Amino acid sequence: MSTTAIQTTISLSPQALEQLIRQALRDELAQLLRMPLRSILEDRRQEGPKDPAGDQLLLADALAVLQQYKDRPEAWKNWEEFEAELDKAEAAGELPH
């Protein structure tokens, strides 16, 4: 059995094309806005395999860092300082893509 491809030509005015694109974008944005906002912590797709031993090791490391720097608040950065440092490094091309 032979299949023949049917070809159709559709002509649109620039205004009609713009309207079609705008409608598609509105539909996509509306769908995105209906999705509940979740943090990365709530997104189970970020989860790796169950690794209780590894989790305990990470926790122990974090607690050691907290213990080491607890009396030196100048060693800590707030979120805004951290973001500013990242922005500066990105602008300088220091971050890999």
N, C-alpha and C positions, 0 to 999 in steps of 0.2 A: 504494500500500500504506500502510495506516495503522498507526502504532505507538502502543501504549497503554503508559503508564508503570505499572509494577506497584509498589505501595506496600506496605511491610511495616512493621509496628510490633513492636518488640522491647522487652520489659520486663525491666529489670535491677534487682536490689536494690542499694542503695548499696554493700553489701559486694562484690557481684559487679562493679560498675562500678569500684570501687577496685582490685580484683584485676586487672581487665582493663588499667587504666591502669598499674599497677605492672609488669605483665608487658611491656607495650609499652615502658616506660622501661628495664626490664632488658635487653630485646632491643636497643634502640638503644645503650645504654651498652656492652653486650658487643661490639657491632659496632665502636663507636669504639675500644674498648680493644684490639681485634685489629689496628687500623691501626698501622703503625710510626710512632713519633714522629720527626718531622723538624723541623729548624730552618727558619726562613724562608729561609736561604741555600740550603738543599737543595730547596726547593719551586720547581720550574721554572715554575709558574704565575705567579710573581712576575717572571719575566724579561720584559724589553721586547724590542724589535727589536734586531738586531745593530747596534751603533754603535761601531766601534773608535775613531773620532775622538773621540766623546763620552766614551768610557771613558778615553781618554788625557787628556782635559781634566779629568775628575773626579780621576784619579790625580794629575795635576800640582797641582791645587788642594789635595788632601789632603796631599801632600808639602810644599807651601809652608806650610800651617798647622803641620804638624809641625816644620818648620824654624824657623818664627817663634816657636813657644812651647817649643822643646826645653829651653831654659835656665830656664823658669819653670814648675816643676811645680805651683805654686799655681793656675795657669790651667786645670788639668785637673780633671775630676771623675771619681770612680769611679762604677760602675754604681749602687750604692746611693744615692749623693748625687743622681744624675740622676733615679732613680725617685722619690725623696722630693720633689724639686723639681716633677716632673710631678704627683704626688699633690696637692701644695699648690696648684698652679695649677688643677688640676681642681676641687678643693674650693672654690676661690675663684671658679669659673665663668669662668676666663680662657681655657679651651680651647674652640675651636669644635667642634660635634658634627657 
